Amino acid sequence: KAGVTQTPRYLIKTRGQQVTLSCSPISGHRSVSWYQQTPGQGLQFLFEYFSETQRNKGNFPGRFSGRQFSNSRSEMNVSTLELGDSALYLCASSLTGGQPQHFGDGTRLSIL
Amino acid sequence: ELKVEQNPLFLSMQEGKNYTIYCNYSTTSDRLYWYRQDPGKSLESLFVLLSNGAVKQEGRLMASLDTKARLSTLHITAAVHDLSATYFCAGAGNTDKLIFGTGTRLQVFP
């Protein structure tokens, strides 16, 4: 059974640009969550999607957005990139929520 | 809102020794998770603890949960080098919003 797949694995952008990250959950999983990991702030919850609806949201500015498609694949978008957005972005999936989450390998985003 | 505190931040221990990582949380948490992260890698699920008194063991790692004290522990028995990694605890309500602790960076040396 394939795990959670995130693309791309690495990304380099400059300030002011926007970026879209993709996450394909484990087959059959309908809940997808996104996390940001930085050395300073640690692991922080961004948002969770279930059945194409945002179910939970963390404390991030509106520049961070996401969506989920009917096949449960999810994307997150960050607009007007700032240096502080440099981080490892992790996607996790679970069956319906409330179960153990399985994490992807992450997308490492570097802002120059 | 749920807050999770983990200590110690760093742990350097000799092979063969025992140690415990502590995870305190501020409000009711339906579930308590332990994850392992190797450098440059993603998070690997170790344990999920659901109820008071829950104890789970896998190899040299044992996790327990005391919901009254709002405390979970990860006990390492007879550490080996392969256990070197960063360990995170995370709490969750009835959703998939995980609140992580700061992590404990464990280094096991000969």
HADDOCK unambig.tbl for C-alpha pairs under 7 A between the chains (distance, minus, plus):
assign (segid A and resid 42 and name CA) (segid B and resid 102 and name CA) 6.03 0.50 0.50
assign (segid A and resid 43 and name CA) (segid B and resid 100 and name CA) 6.11 0.50 0.50
assign (segid A and resid 45 and name CA) (segid B and resid 97 and name CA) 6.50 0.50 0.50
assign (segid A and resid 45 and name CA) (segid B and resid 98 and name CA) 6.66 0.50 0.50
assign (segid A and resid 48 and name CA) (segid B and resid 96 and name CA) 6.97 0.50 0.50
assign (segid A and resid 56 and name CA) (segid B and resid 97 and name CA) 6.91 0.50 0.50
assign (segid A and resid 97 and name CA) (segid B and resid 95 and name CA) 5.80 0.50 0.50
assign (segid A and resid 97 and name CA) (segid B and resid 96 and name CA) 5.29 0.50 0.50
assign (segid A and resid 98 and name CA) (segid B and resid 94 and name CA) 5.77 0.50 0.50
assign (segid A and resid 98 and name CA) (segid B and resid 95 and name CA) 5.31 0.50 0.50
assign (segid A and resid 98 and name CA) (segid B and resid 96 and name CA) 5.62 0.50 0.50
assign (segid A and resid 103 and name CA) (segid B and resid 42 and name CA) 6.56 0.50 0.50
assign (segid A and resid 103 and name CA) (segid B and resid 43 and name CA) 5.97 0.50 0.50
assign (segid A and resid 104 and name CA) (segid B and resid 42 and name CA) 6.34 0.50 0.50
assign (segid A and resid 105 and name CA) (segid B and resid 41 and name CA) 6.23 0.50 0.50
assign (segid A and resid 105 and name CA) (segid B and resid 42 and name CA) 4.73 0.50 0.50
assign (segid A and resid 106 and name CA) (segid B and resid 42 and name CA) 6.53 0.50 0.50
